[in-house]
């Protein structure tokens, strides 16, 4: 049996053949390379979304009772990797700012009805994370794990580091939500600068449609973290009154 090579393991030949710009042969090299850049950026996002989705699924599985401390720590590892990958997704959007507008305007009509809003992996991610109106399945899994260990989510947020790995998971979920939000804000800014008031290729209203989709996951965690400020203020006020009375 022949030795496994780098190209065989990563299947680089088929991978690098998946970029097929639709610009005609008459188009300039700059336009063709710009479209290739556009395709590679979006294909890369889909690959990383595959990993994010798998890691968050694995996180949720580790939070299913009975879940001991070791399983929670392993789940946290998956979760922290997903947090870093949301930052990477944001950078994929930022690098697209190097797509020259004049070249994008030339090949954009060839996208037809293709639109990022059609990404099945993105829709699946939003179901995991939830938004301001409903908690996603990942938050529900965390609440279940906290309950199994005799804690409520409000208690975990209030007690902080005393709750150990549950606290670290709650903090990572907040980081994940913020990373997702920053990614979507960066995408909104990019599209706004590139297409202005034009409608989306998939038939959406364009920037307005994207703006409505810029949501912040885990609203309950953010609300409970806000309560910590009030409790600390009340604690300091009580302490000051006690000292004055003494």
Helices and strands as residue ranges (DSSP letters): H 6-10, H 12-16, H 29-62, H 69-95, G 96-98, H 101-107, G 108-111, G 116-118, H 120-129, H 137-148, H 153-159, G 160-163, H 165-195, H 207-212, H 219-245
